[in-house]
Amino acid sequence: MPASFDSRRPGRLAGAAASLVAGLLLPASAFAAWPSTVEPACTTSVPSADRASLWAPPLDRVITLRVTDVSVRDAVDRLASVAHLELSYSADLLPADRRVCLALERVPVGAVLDLLLEGSALRPIVLGSTQVVLAPSRITATRAGSEVPISRRSSVLDRVVVTGSPDGAAQRGSPYALNVVDGAQLAEHGVGTLGEALDLSVPGVWTWTAAAGSLTARYGSIRGASSFGVSAPKIYLDGIEVANPLLVTQLDPSRVARVEVIRGPQGAALYGADAISGVVNILTRHDGAPQGRQQTQLSTSAGISATAYATRDPFVQEHSLSYRRGSASRNLGLGVNVGTVGAYVPGASERRLLLDADARFSRQQTIFTGMARLSLMRANASTSLLLSTDGVSTFSAQPSALMVTVNDGAFRRAVSAGAIDSMRGGAPRDSLRGAVSVDSANGQQVAQYTVGGSVAFMPNLRWTHTLIGGVDGYRLQGLSAFALAGPQSLSNAAQAGSGEGAADRASLRWRSVGRYDIAPATLLTTTFAVEQAFTHEVVGGAGVIATAGVGSGPNGPGGNGALLGGPVARVRESSTSYGTTGVSAQAQVAWQDRWFASAGVRAERIGGATLNTQQSLLPMLGAAYVRDVGDVVVKVRGAFGTGIRPARALTRSSSWLGPGQYASLSSLEPERQTGTEAGVDLLLGARTALHVTRFDQRASGLIQPVSSLVTTVSGNGRLSRSMTYTLQNVGAIDNHGWELEATTRVQRLSLAAAVALVDSRVAQLASGYRGDMRVGDRMLDVPSNTVSLTAAYTSGRWSVAGTAIRAADWIGYDRAGIGSALADSALSPREFEGANLRRYWMTYAGITRVRASTSFRVRGDLSVLVGGDNLLNVQTGAPDNATVISGRTLTLGLRTSF
């Protein structure tokens, strides 16, 4: 049953989609009168009905509709039922005295809506794969000396997004690039992680595939570099801020409505600190069940993943169950997702559990939503899979032998590399023939939760008020610092620095959006927001600053040349609470639905995180021009923005920053990124789209752990040298590049491509910086180009989908070489000090990952699925030569609903 406003109870909101666009409605006096004539005969044809490609999905669905002498509202409801759509609209805006008679065969939904809404101010706006809103159009034209609203066809730019505007606004006027990834698209391609979703659909964003034992995300590039090792966008779950975005990795596509992404710092004017490189808002489903009843969906798959580093191929499995009941105005959803990955390196298994629930309730002018999410992950690997737990790479003297050590206290064994080669048909690379050590007793554990909700209140057609509140937190244990570039990540000292930690962030945000018709065909939209967040953080273990005694030489008390792996001084657990207050204002002027100008600013204050209170002012300016020429839409846009990341951030706390470093944070500047973007969007009908964006941004104050050798004299006069790590501001990094997106649909075949070309280089160095970066250097671990290709084809009961993603040409550390050097007792500790690390830089050519799947609908909603991931069987080389990921994976599964 479609969602609607009830004409007997004016102002009643019903449905999630209506809440997002209700504020777009004009006063009733602005609407033209509906014709009151009665149809003399049934309409049997619709202009352009044979061209479904004119309409954006799902308006391109071809249907057969027959209704006789019914009201427009009844016809719209019948259309929604036949097309299986969630239509949201105000019943007060539909004519009460107009009746229609239709006898249409195989026509697109968009064409029928065009006929039913002819002469009105309403037009369809696409929200998602099944959600469409009928909202007033502000396009006017002079006809016989008077202004008469004229409807135009809906395009992808009319899709309402909530990331670009707090309470929802059409993408048409956005001055910066916005990506909307539909949950149905993720399910079609078997995407199960946020990183995969971004790699697949969002140009300029690249995440490295995680190895077993690494439970945090690792972003290689978000329009270049905005940090060392902790680059990440600011992430929201249904508008609730996530405390640590690096811990949000899992997605259940059956529970996700869509993922909205802002790339670059332009979103910081609305979302504040930590939005230095972008914003990601994950929106869960609130659409109810078909016909308002209940629906249960089950998906299960299992298979085998190939590996060249274990005696047997690991078993992988994924199971999900979701339940929905109710209509679009009142609904409830529950979901559970479980999965395991076997040991593709001995002992490095992984288990994960995802639980979530959501609810929505509409009452008169108010909509209440609530959500809860719990993610539990455990991995039995706490360090680099190719380096021993004491931080020393004990490479075998016999290159033909791969020594595998499992430190579970029960057994130790050596596996012949030759035997593995005969089973796998290939030999591990020479740089990887060494000691593999996994501590299965002290694995990594992460628990991440989110609880909260929102209340949307629209007292009239001009104002929309939204209150969003929630708590997000995590508990972690045993996380590895291996993702951090440099030898410090290979040492036990650094690994212990992130051994334990916990944080909880409570946030409350009030936003009011007003819309004013200040002149003919001119709309002013204002946004005022106040936000307060409180963070409580607990950090335990040893810090990044840790001494590793090596005596008077490589073979001193440190033992075995363990330059970085000596005794670690424990640091007491620290607990800190701090608050963040933000006030923002933004305005957009739209003229003739063509010209759009936007400006905004956010003032933010962070107190208690460091010794000095941090204050910032984050501006944004933007403009866009949109022109409709028949079925072609052209949009030109540009925006400027500034974002910051405080020196103390939870991403560092859980990644590689221990309590021993907090005393030095007050002397560090926050990381800041400022820049512009400009782009062109070209839509040809509803089937083909091309988006081109140029960005030029400067990131300054980036924080890097820098290694240095310290010599001390003990009480007995003995010299002692140790390697320490201090946090330093590097200087400024220039990020420039191009982003291209293209999509098209040809009958049953859909194609999409995304390309990003990035140049991220050091522009200047900060005074006192002693690290290994130099002016003109490329930033480490940032691919110069990334490409993704997707295709899907459906015919009858069969559907086939495939993706290919590639990252190429980046500079990174030769980690296998560093591991070998750490084991060389003849080397001096100065080998790893500051600029000397440049000797271990190397160029990585690139990697390609290919995924394919096919499904066959047996009967009803029961389908059989066969899929393959990483079909090229890539296990090493991304982002370095000491990280191992799972090889080629083949799975068989079932999916059904009842």
HELIX and SHEET records of a PDB file:
HELIX    1   1 ALA A   16  VAL A   21  1                                   6    
HELIX    2   2 ALA A   22  LEU A   24  5                                   3    
HELIX    3   3 ALA A   28  ALA A   30  5                                   3    
HELIX    4   4 ALA A   52  LEU A   54  5                                   3    
HELIX    5   5 VAL A   72  ALA A   83  1                                  12    
HELIX    6   6 ALA A   91  LEU A   93  5                                   3    
HELIX    7   7 VAL A  109  LEU A  116  1                                   8    
HELIX    8   8 VAL A  156  ASP A  158  5                                   3    
HELIX    9   9 GLN A  171  GLY A  173  5                                   3    
HELIX   10  10 GLY A  183  GLU A  188  1                                   6    
HELIX   11  11 LEU A  194  SER A  201  1                                   8    
HELIX   12  12 PRO A  245  LEU A  247  5                                   3    
HELIX   13  13 PRO A  253  ARG A  255  5                                   3    
HELIX   14  14 PRO A  265  GLY A  267  5                                   3    
HELIX   15  15 ALA A  268  TYR A  271  1                                   4    
HELIX   16  16 PRO A  290  GLY A  292  5                                   3    
HELIX   17  17 ALA A  417  ARG A  424  1                                   8    
HELIX   18  18 ASP A  430  LEU A  432  5                                   3    
HELIX   19  19 PRO A  487  LEU A  490  5                                   4    
HELIX   20  20 ASN A  492  ALA A  496  1                                   5    
HELIX   21  21 LEU A  650  SER A  653  1                                   4    
HELIX   22  22 PRO A  659  SER A  667  5                                   9    
HELIX   23  23 ARG A  815  LEU A  822  1                                   8    
HELIX   24  24 PRO A  829  PHE A  832  5                                   4    
HELIX   25  25 GLY A  834  TYR A  840  5                                   7    
SHEET    1   A 2 VAL A  62  SER A  71  0                                        
SHEET    2   A 2 ARG A  99  PRO A 108 -1                                        
SHEET    1   B 3 GLU A  86  SER A  88  0                                        
SHEET    2   B 3 GLN A 131  PRO A 136  1                                        
SHEET    3   B 3 LEU A 122  VAL A 126 -1                                        
SHEET    1   C 2 THR A 140  ARG A 143  0                                        
SHEET    2   C 2 SER A 146  PRO A 149 -1                                        
SHEET    1   D 2 VAL A 160  VAL A 161  0                                        
SHEET    2   D 2 ALA A 169  ALA A 170 -1                                        
SHEET    1   E 5 LEU A 178  ASP A 182  0                                        
SHEET    2   E 5 VAL A 256  ARG A 263 -1                                        
SHEET    3   E 5 GLY A 278  THR A 284 -1                                        
SHEET    4   E 5 LYS A 234  LEU A 237  1                                        
SHEET    5   E 5 ILE A 240  GLU A 241 -1                                        
SHEET    1   F 2 VAL A 205  THR A 207  0                                        
SHEET    2   F 2 TYR A 219  ILE A 222 -1                                        
SHEET    1   G23 GLN A 294  SER A 305  0                                        
SHEET    2   G23 PHE A 315  GLY A 326 -1                                        
SHEET    3   G23 ARG A 330  VAL A 341 -1                                        
SHEET    4   G23 GLU A 350  ARG A 363 -1                                        
SHEET    5   G23 THR A 366  ALA A 379 -1                                        
SHEET    6   G23 GLN A 444  PHE A 457 -1                                        
SHEET    7   G23 TRP A 463  GLN A 477 -1                                        
SHEET    8   G23 GLU A 500  ALA A 519 -1                                        
SHEET    9   G23 THR A 522  GLY A 540 -1                                        
SHEET   10   G23 SER A 574  TRP A 591 -1                                        
SHEET   11   G23 TRP A 595  GLY A 607 -1                                        
SHEET   12   G23 GLN A 614  VAL A 629 -1                                        
SHEET   13   G23 VAL A 632  ARG A 645 -1                                        
SHEET   14   G23 GLU A 671  LEU A 684 -1                                        
SHEET   15   G23 THR A 688  SER A 700 -1                                        
SHEET   16   G23 GLY A 731  VAL A 746 -1                                        
SHEET   17   G23 LEU A 749  LEU A 765 -1                                        
SHEET   18   G23 ASN A 785  SER A 795 -1                                        
SHEET   19   G23 TRP A 798  TYR A 813 -1                                        
SHEET   20   G23 TRP A 841  ARG A 859 -1                                        
SHEET   21   G23 LEU A 862  ASP A 869 -1                                        
SHEET   22   G23 THR A 889  SER A 897 -1                                        
SHEET   23   G23 GLN A 294  SER A 305 -1                                        
SHEET    1   H 2 ALA A 401  LEU A 402  0                                        
SHEET    2   H 2 VAL A 415  SER A 416 -1                                        
SHEET    1   I 2 VAL A 404  VAL A 406  0                                        
SHEET    2   I 2 VAL A 436  VAL A 438  1                                        
SHEET    1   J 2 ILE A 703  VAL A 713  0                                        
SHEET    2   J 2 LEU A 719  ASN A 729 -1                                        
END                                                                             
